[in-house]
Amino acid sequence: MKTFDQKFWYIFVPFLLFIILILFFPYWLTRPTKVGIDFSTTGNIGDTIGGILGPFIGLAAAVLTFFAFWVQYKANEQQKLDLKIERFENKFYELLRLHQSNTEGATIKDLTGRRTFVHMFYELKFCYLICKEFYENASIHDKQNHDYQNINLMSFSYKIFFYGIGVHSEKHFIQYLSKGEKHLFNPIKDFLEKCIQDKYLEYMQKNKDAKYYTHGLPTSGIPNEKTIEFYYFPFDGHNSKLGHYYRHLFQTANFVVDQKIFNDKEKYSYLKTLRAQLSNYEQLLLYYNSLAWFDKEWRTLFTKFRMIKNIPIPLADFHLTPEENYKKEIEELDKKGICIFEWHE
């Protein structure tokens, strides 16, 4: 914080003009007036002019007092600002610690910490590809009579991935599905239960030492890009792991953005520290979480503050890629020499 900032000059310049005005008083008081009064012949005024140095000393003291007051005022302001920053940083780093705890606490069977996000990402991608395949293979009759054209495959498949399938899991989202989504969900659910979940259990029972089960899409060969290695019981939902993880991450990011004591450059610096805690796969899953449900809420954080700068672009290759989704923002920031994604640097 500058001691003599713009606010200082707004106050000091009028004060200085007032002092200069006072300096002319002796001259004016010693000049004959239009009414015939000559102040120079009066004893009291003469004594005042004789002691002309007195007012100058008084004025100098006033100026010095003003400077001292201003410096003390700015010191108090700086102290208040330092205290606000200290309070902010204490809470910010506590939120950061809680985020790290959330990440380390993520567990799926034998997978822990950041490894879980790797496999959750591929489960989400696999779920999306399955939904897309069933959607594309649906009959023209189904598409026309069950309102398929309004289905958002990303949002739809993310619901299945996030909540899972089963009596208890479906209670979270089945009632909110549209007519077309409900019609599309039934065959997908049957496939996931009979062709993936049941076969996973059967395979793991026969192969006690097996660490994972490999499965592909119904029309795909193995191995190809549409296969996945399940290290845990698939499509059982991740609401308990990801729900509070994303809520806390969003709260932490917005806690920084909402601070009025920082400019955008300073906010970016703190958010950069937060971003450094996110692995590449955490950023991938975060992007698709936002794309499915909260695109508007995360858009500024992803573009202006580059919260997913390290996202591996080649892996974000289904539905809308980050380059497609943020095309306008990428072009605008590119003119300023700013890259949203390090992949473009």
N, C-alpha and C positions, 0 to 999 in steps of 0.2 A: 504494500500500500504506500503510495507517494505521500510525503508530508505536505508538499505544496501542489496539490492537484487542482483540477478545474474548479472545484467547489471553493477552494481557498481564494482563487483569483476573483470569483464572483462576489465574494465578501470583501476582499482586501481593496480592490480597485475603487469602489464607492467610498470606502473608509479613507483611502488616500486622497481622493478628490476633496473630501470634506476637510481634511487637514490642510491641504493647499489653500482652500478657501479661507480658513482661519488665519493663515499667514498674511493674507492681504488686509486683514482688519486694521493693523496699525497704520497702513498707508491711507486707508479710507477714513480713519478716525482723525487723521492729521490734515485732511483737506478741508477747505472752507465748503460749507454746504450751501445749497441754493437759497436756504431761508436766512442766510447771513450769520450762521453760528460757526465760529472758528474753534474747533476743539483743541487746537494746539495752544491756545491761550489759557485753557482751564488747568488748574493745578493738578487735579486728580488724573486727568488724562495724560498730562505732561509727565507726571510721576510714572504712569504705566508705560509710556513710550520710553522713558528713561531707563526703565528696567525691562527693556524689550527681550532680553535674553531669558527672562523667567518663563514666558509662554513657550519659547522654543524648547527649553529644557522640559517643560511639562508635556509638550507635544511629543518630544522624543521618548519620554517615559511612557506615554500612551501607546506609541507605536511598538515599543519593546514589550509592553504588557500584552498587546494584541498578539504579537508573535509568540510570546510565551504561552498565552492561552491556546492559540491554535496548535502549537506543537503538542501541548498536553492533551488537547482534544483528539488529535490524530493518534496519539499514543494510546489513549483509551479506546478509540475505535479499533486500532490494530489488536489490542488485547482482547476485545470482544470477538473479533474475527478469528483470532488464534484459538480462542476457547470454543467457538462454533466448529472450527475445523477439527480440533481435538475430539470433540464429542462425536462429530460425524465419523471420523476415522475409527474411533473405538467401536462404534456400532457396525461400520462397514466391515471391519476385519473380524468382528464376531459373526456377522452374517456369512462371511467368506469361510470361516471355520465350520459353521453349520452346513454349508454347501459341501465342503470336503467330507464331512461326516455322512451326509446323505449319499454321496457317491461311493464312499468306502462301504457303507452299509447295504448297498444294493446286492442282493444275493438271489441266485436262482440255482437250486440244487448245488452242484460243485463249483459253480461260477460265482466269483465275487468281484466287487468293485467295478473298475472300468471294463473288464472283460464282458460283463453282462450287457453293456451297451452295444458291443460288437454283434453279439448274437441276437439281441432284440432288434437291431436294425435289419439284419437279414431276414428275421421272421416277419417284420413289417413288409419288407419288399416282396417276400414270397406270398404273403397274404394279399397284397395288392395285385400281383400277377395272377393269382388264382381268381380273384374277383373280376379282373379284367377279362380273363379267358371265358369265364361263365357269362359275363355280360356280352362279349362279342359273339359267343356261340348261341345266345338266346334266339329264339325264333322271332321272325318279324311280327307274328301275332302277339307274342308276349311284350315286345317292345312298344307296340302300338296301343295295346289294351291295358298295360300296367304302368304307364307313365315312366318308362325307362329313361326317356330323354332328359329328365330333370335329376337324374342320379349323379352325384359327385363321387366318383370312384375313390378319390383320395380320402374324403371324409368318411365314406361308407366302410372302406377297408380298415381305416384307422380305428373305428369303433370296435370292429371285430378283434383287431390286434390288442387294443387297450383294455377292453373289458373281458375278452375271451368268449367262448361258447359254453353253454351249459345252463341249467335252470336258474341258478343263482346269478351267474354272470349276465345273462340276457335281460334280467330285470332292470339293469342300469340303462339300457338303451333301446330295447325292442319297441317300447311304446312310442318312442320318438322317431322311428323310421317312417318314411313316406310309404305310400302304397306300392310304388315300384321297388323300393328298397326291401320291403318285407317279402315281396314275391321273389326277388333275386336272392335274398338271404337263405331261404329254405333249402334249395339244392346245394348251396355253398356249405351250409351247416352240416348237411348229410355227408358231403364229401370230406370235410375236415374231421368229422367224428369217425366215420367208417374207414376212410382211406389213409388217414394220417394218425389220429390219436390211437385208434384201436391197433393199428399196425405197429406203432411205436411201442405200445405196451407188450404186444406179442413178441416183437423182436428182442426187446430188452429182457423179457422173461427167459427166452431161449438162449440169449447170449449174456450171461451174468457179468462178464468182464468187459462188455462193450461200453464205450464211453459216449457214443452217439449213434443216432439212426439217420440214414440218408434217404431222402424222398424227393421225387420230382413231380412236376405237373402232370396231369393225366395224359396229355398228348406229347409230352417231351421225353427225350431219351436221357439217360444218365451216363456220364456226367455232362451237364451243360449249365448255362447261366440260370436256369430255372430249377435248380436243385438246391437243397439246403441240408445242413447237418444239424440235427436236433440233439442238443446236449441235455435237454430237459423236456418234460411233458409239454407238448406244443399247444398253442392257442388256449391257454388256461387263463390268459389275461395278465396285465401288468399294472393295473390300477393302483394297487397297494404300494408299488415301488415308484412309479412315475408321477402319480398324482401330486404328492407333496413335494417331490423333486422339482417339478416345473413351477409349481406355485411359489416355492421359495426362491427359485432362480429369477423368476419374473419380479418378485418383490424386491430382491436385491438390486437388480438392474434399474428398476424404477426409483428406488431409494436414491440412487446416484443422480439420475436424470432430473429428479424433482428438486435438487439442491439449488437454491438461488444464489448461494455464495460462490459458485463456480461458473466459469464460462465453459463453452462447449469443448475447448481443447483440454481443460482440466478434467471435465467429466469423462472424456474419452480415455484419459490416462488411467482413471480408476476402473472404467469398464474394461480396459485392456488387461488390467490385473485380474479381473473376474474371468475374462475370456481365456486367460492363460491356464485357468483351472480346468477348462473343458478339453477333453480329448477330441480327436477328429470325429470319432463315431458318436460322441455326445453331441457334437455340433450337427452332424448329419441327422440324428434322431430329433434334435431340437428343431431343425428346419422343417422336417416333415410333420412334426407336431403342430407347428405354427401354420403350415400350409393346409392342414386338415381342418383346424378349428379356430386358430387365433392369428390369422394373417395380418389383420389391421393392427392388432395390439403389439405385434413384434416387428412390424415393418420398419419403423424408424430406428429401432435398436439394431436391426440387421444391416441397414443401409447407412444411415447417418453416423452411427457409432460402431459399425462393423463388428457386431458381436459374434458372427460366424465367419470371420475372415479366413480362418484356417480350414474351412470345410473342403474335403477332397472332392472337387467338382466332378471328376469322372465317375465317382460312385453314386452321385445324386442324379441318376439317369432315368428315373421313372416318374411318371406323371409330369408335372411342370418342373423343369430344372431351375436352379437358382438364377442362372443367366437369363432364362425366359421370364421368370417371375419378376425379376428386378431389372428388366431391360432398360426402362426409362431412367431409373435411379443410377444405373451403371453409366449410361451415356452422359447424364448431367454431372456426375462426380468425375468422370474421365476428363471432362473439359477443364476441371480444376486440378488435374494431375493426381487425383485420388483413386486408388483401386479398392473396391469393396472386398474383393477376394484376392488372397495372395497368389492364387493360381494364375492370375492375369498379370502379375508383376514381372 
